[in-house]
């Protein structure tokens, strides 16, 4: 049996679907998990990574675990407690959703140090492990949905800075392979999309999928920072803006790991936009 934490998220949801489609027994874990949000036959458990003891019933009988790093609230979690509970439950394989910034921003408290604490807990667990380090997600564009629906406008900083954002569905497929196949044990995969794309180009791709022009408004860093502070802790905001505005060369490098694992090229942003255009209509 495979446990998926963060099961209602942008990676967890397609991962649950992929595993269920492959015939695996799956337990979907989330703070707000609903039986209507996953395929038939998937077991659902409500639990919180911030409360490791709540995970014990979900981990019971599991062979493998997909561990979400907690996102912006990761700094509040104790990864060693989570990993210890998984090991005590008999989990033998763990796949961690980490972040590229663990390597590229090692001095960042929110990305580098917090992410490294998760990776170290997994590596030292004694279980077979695989670590996934994606760049930014295509699905971060959902943050533009209201502005596009109501005003056909996108407002974002650093309009012409390109990053190789990745499709969460590709991350999910790589995770499914790592959870089911022995050959990925002990590996760290950097997951990117196939090309650099800037906020301005992403807005244009959504407009192309809609068949209507999207107006792009470039924000200053200060305006973007004030907006992001409404839903992200300050250290996460600062590091995120640093990456978006002044990426290191490693943060703009295209990785071959998605293709290496899946045997096909990663999906580009335009394909993601077409597949998810209903969110922007």
N, C-alpha and C positions, 0 to 999 in steps of 0.2 A: 504494500500500500504506500502511496506517495502523498505527503502532506504539502500543500501549497499555502504559504502565508501571503498576506496581501492579495487574497484571491479575487477581490473585486476591482483591483487596480488595472492600469493600462497594460501591464505585463502579466499579472496574475490571472486575469480573466481569459485571455487567449491561451495561456499555459494550461489552465484547467480544461479548456475545450480540447486542446491538442492531446493531452494525456487521456482524457475520456474517449476521444475518437480512436486512440491507439489501443483501447481495451484495458487500460490500467484502472485499478481501484484508486480513487482519489478522495482525499479529505480537503475541502476548501475551508480555509481559516481566514477570518476577517473580523474586525470589530463590529461591522454592520452586515455580515454575510446574510444573504437571503436565498432560500431554496429556489426562488424563481429566477435567479441570476446565473445559474450554472446548468450544465446538461443533466439529463435524467440519470440517476444512479450515483451521482456524486454526493458524498456525505458532507454535511455542513456543520461547522462548529464555530461558535462565536467566542473569540478570545482576543487578547491584547498583548502585543509584544512588550509593552511597558509593564505588564503583570505576568512574568514568566510562569508563575504557578497556574495561571488560567490555561496554559498551553498543555499541561500534562494529559488531560483527557483526549485532546486532539492528536497528540503524538503517540498515544497507545496503539501498538500493533503496526507502526509505520516502519518501512524499510529505508525510505529516502525522504529528504526534506528540501524544499525550495524555501530559502530564507530571504525574505525581503529586508533590506537594511533599515527600514523605518522612515525613509525619505527625509524631509526637513526636520522632523523630530527625532532623528537618529541619536542625537547627542544625549537624549534623555534615557536611552536604553542601556541595559547591561548585557552585551552579547555573550559573555561567558556563562551567565546564568541560563540563557536561552539554549546555548549549545550543550551545556551539561544536562539539562532536562531532556533534550532530544537524545543524547547518548544513553542516558539512563533508561529511556523508553525503548531502546533497541535500534534506533536509527543508525544505519551503517554508511549512508551516503548523504552528503549535503552539498547543495548548489547555492552559492551566495550571490545575490544581486548586489554588487558593489558599485563603484563609480570610477571612471577614468581619472578623476581628479585625485584619487588616492595616490596615483603615481605622478601626476602633473602638478599638483598643488599640495605637496606633502606638509608644508608649514601651516596650511589652513586648518583652523580648529574645526570648522564645520564639515569640511570635505576630507581633507587629508588625514587628520588625526582621528576623527571619529570613524571614518571608513577603515582606517588601518586597524583600529581596535576590533572591528568585526572580522577583518581578514585574518588577523592573528589568532582570534578565538577559533576560527574555522580551521586554520592550518594546524593548530596545536590540539585539535579535538581528538585525534586518533582515528577519526572516520575518513573514508575516501571523500575528497573534496574537489570541487571545481569552483573557480571564482570568475564571475562575469563583470567586466568593467565597461559599461556602455558610456558613450558620450551623451549629449542631450537628446531627448526623444522628439520625434516628429510630433507626437501628441501634445507637446507643450503648446502647440498652436491652438488647442482648445481654449486657452486663456483669451484668445481673440474672438471667440465665437459671438459673444453678445454684441461687440462693436461691429462685427461683420453683418450679423442678422439685422441690427437696427439702423446702422448708418453706412454700411458697406465701407467701413474704415478700419484700418489697423494702425495702432499706435505702438511703437516699440523703439528702443534705443539701438544705436550702432547698426543702422539700416543696411550697410553694405559690407559688413564683416561676415565672412562665410565660415560655417562650421559643418562638419560631416554628421549631422543629426541622423538618428537611427530609428527604424520602425519598431515599436514595441512588440509587434507580432514576430519580427525576426528574433528579438531577444527571447521571446517565449519559445520559439522553435529550437533555438540553441539550448535553452534551459531544459526542454523536454528531452533532447538528445543526451545531454549530460546526466540527467536523472535516470535514463534507461540503459545507457551504454557504458561499458567499463573503460573504454579507451580514453575517456575525458578526465579520469581521476588524476589529480595532481597538476592540472593545467589551469592557467589564467588566460582568459580570452578578452581581448579588447574589441568591442563591438561598435562599429560605425556604419553609417550609410555609405552609398557608393560615390558621393561627390560632396563638395562644399556647397552649401546653400545659405544665403543671407536672409534676414527678415524680409527685406524688400522682395526678394525672389519667392519666398514662401507665400507672401501675401498675393503675389501675382499668380502663383500656381493655384491657390484657392479660388481666385477670381476666374481663372481659366476653367476650373472644374464647375464653377457656378454658371459660367457663361455670362458673367457681368464683371465690369471693372471694379477693383478694390482700390480705394485711395490709401496711400501709405503716408503716415505722419511720423517723422522721426522725433523721438523724445530725447531730451537731455538725460544724462545719467541721474541728475538730481530728481527729475520728475519720475523717472522709472523707479528709482530707489524708494521714493515716498509711496508709490503704488504697491511695490512688492512687499514693503514692510507691513502691509495689511494682511498678508497671509504667510509670511516667512519670517523666521528669526533673523535678527540683524547680521550675525556672522555669515549665515547662508546667503543673504542678499548681497553682501559685499563680495564674497568670492564668486558668486554667480555673475555679477556685473563685470568683475575682472575677466572672467573667462569669455563672456560675450563681447566685451569691448577690446580686450588686448590678449587674445589667445596665444599661448605658447605654440611653437611649431609642432610639438607632439599632439596638441589639441586640434590641429588642422590636418593631421596625417590620416590618410585612408587606410584602414586595417583590412587585411584579407581574411580575418578570422571567421566572419559569418559565412563566407564562401567556403572556407576550409572545412567547417563543420557541416554545413547544409548542402554543399555541392552545387550551389547556385549563388548568383550575385545578390547582395542585399537590395531591398526595395527602396526606391527613391522617394522623396517627399511628394512629388506630383502624384505618384500612385497612391500614397497614403491619403492625400487630399480627395481624390476621386472616390476612394473606398469609404471615406467618412464624411462626405459632403453634406449629408443630412443635418449634421450638427451646426452647419453654417447657413442654412437656408432661412 
